């Protein structure tokens, strides 16, 4: 089992990291007006914000700009995936605690290996994912095959519904992981790399970062 320790991340650290990672990326064009609004909508409805008044205003604005209800629903499904970061960090942290206490995390038995092969196959995406969140897939599979199956199934929904372009989904996900109320660098790096690979430019990425940075503090839900 790999050693595991999460590190705190300040807002200035996050900004500096992104600027360093995109320094060599071609400038490209900025965000389209619609994508900018969709990022704001995602930030408003995220579990770390839940500003439903802002979400309503941004949904109306997105529809006025030509968004479809299906696209807005896909943003909801995509952004709700922020909850899996509980699994990513919690599972790796729990495995470390278990082993530090002299116990053992269950082995990857035949049933677990078969489940992994069936759900993940040989898709290169999971190799890239492993680079950014090392050890998580095996730990989750060992701790809870049921949670592993649910994680893969739910995460695949936006890829099946295809209401937004892949690069748009990666930029939205990148921005969600950059919100002041979230600051999740493993996901940020993963989605940033994917967005760059899909052709996004530096200007759009920095603009998405600005939209994320403007996310207000959660107002609470009554």
N, C-alpha and C positions, 0 to 999 in steps of 0.2 A: 504494500500500500504506500502511495506517495505521501510525504509529509504535506501538511496543509495549514496555511495561515492567511487569513484575509487581512488586507491593509486598508486603513482609512484613506480617503481621497478628498482633497479640498477642491473647491470650484476653480481656483487659480491653477492647480495642478492639472485638472481635467482640460482646461482651455489650452494650456501649454502643450499637453500631450497631443491633442488633436491638431494644433497648428504645426507641430513637428511632423506628425504622421502624414499630413497633406501637403507639406512644403514642396514636394517634387511632383505633385499632381497638376496636370494642365488646368488652367483657370476655368475654362468652360463657361457655360451660361449659369445664371442664377436660377433659383427655384421658379417654377411656373406659379402664377397667382394661386391656382387651385392646390398645388402640392403644399405651398406654404400654409394655406388654410387647413388642409388635412393634417398637417403636423400639429398645428395649434389645437385642432379638434382632438387628436389623439392624446396630447398632453393634458387637455382639460378633463377627458374622461378616464384617464389612467387611474389605477388604484391608488397611486401616490398623491393624486390631486382631487379627483371627483368634484370639480367645479361645474355643476350641472347648468348653472345659468350661462356661463361662458360656453359650455358645450352646445347649448341650444342656439346661441347666437352664431357660433361658428358652423354648426350644421346648416342653418339657414343661409349663411354666406356661401358655403360650399355648394349647396343646391343652386343658388343664384348663379354660381360660376360654371354650372353644368355638371356637377357631380351627380351620380345616380344613388338612390337609396342603397343599392347593393355595394357600392364603393364605400359608403359611410359605414355600413355594417361590417365590411371587411376590415376597416380600420379598427372598429370595436373588437373584433375577434383577434386581430393582430396584437393590439395593445394590451388586451387582457392577458396575453402571454407573459407580461411582466411578473405574474405570480410564480412562474416556474423558476425564477431566480431564488425563491425560497428553497426549492428543491436543490438547485445547483450549489448554493453556499451551505445550506443546512445539511444536506446529505454528506458532503465532503467533510464538513466540520464534525458531524456526528460520528462518522467512521473513524476520524482521528481520535475522538474522545474514547470510543469503544476500545480501540487498540492500545491507547495509553493506559487504560485500566486493566490491561492484560487479557482482554477477551478477544474474540475473533468475529469479523464480519463474515457472513455466509459465503461459501465458495461459489464460483461460477460452475454450477453443476450442469449436467447435460440438458436439462429442461431450460435453464437460463441461457445457455449458449444457443440452443435452438431458437428461443424467443428473440435473442439479439440478431441472429442471422436472418430470421424471417422479417423482422421489422426494419432493420437497417440495411440489409443486403450489402452491396459493395459501393454504395453511393459515395462519391468523393466528398460530398458535403460534410459527412460525419468525421472524416479525417481532418478537415479544416476546423470543425467544431471542437474536436479533441485537442487541437493545438491551443485553443483559447480557453477552454474549460477542462483542463487535464484531469483525468480520473473520474469525472462525474458520471459518465454513462455506466461504467463498470460498477461504481459504488451504488448508484441508484438501483441497478439491476440486481445487485447482490442483496441490498437491504429490502427492496420491494419490487418484485417483478410486476405487480399490479400497477404501481405508480409509474414504472418504466413504460409499460404499455400505454397508459393514459397520457404520459408526457409526449410520446412520439405521435400518438393519434391526434391529440389536440393541436400540437404544433404544425401538423400537416394541413390543417383546414384551409388557411389562407392560400396555400399553394394549389389546392384543389378548386377553390371558388374562383380564383383568377379575375377578380374585378379590377385590380390594380396591376400595373407592370411590376415585374420583380424588382427593378431598381427603385421604384417608388416605395415599395414595402421595406427595402433595406434602409433607405434614407429615413423613413418614419421610425423604424426600429432603432436606428442609430441615435436619432434625436431623443427618443424616449429614455434611452440609457444615459443620456447626457443631462437630463432634467436635474435641477438643484435638489429636488426631493428624492432622487434615485441614485445617480452617479455610479452606475454599474459598469466598470471598465472592461471586464471580460466580454460582455455582450456588445459594448460600444466598439471595441476593436474588431470583433467578428463582423458586425454589420457594416462598419466602415470599410473593412477589407472587401467585403462582398459588393458594396456599392461602387467602390473604385474599380473593381474587376468588371462590373457591368457598365462602366463608362461615365459615371458621374464626375463632374469637375469640382475643383477646389472651391469655387465661388458658391456653388449650391450647398456644399457641405458646411462651409462656415456660416452661411445664411441659416441653414437648419439648426446649427449650434446656437445661433442667436435667438431663434424662435424658442428653442428648448430652455435657454437661460431666462427667458421672460416668463416662464411658467410661474403663476402665483402660488403662494402657500395654500395648502388645502383649507377650504372654508368649513369643512365638516358637513355631514349629511344627517338631517333630522328625520 
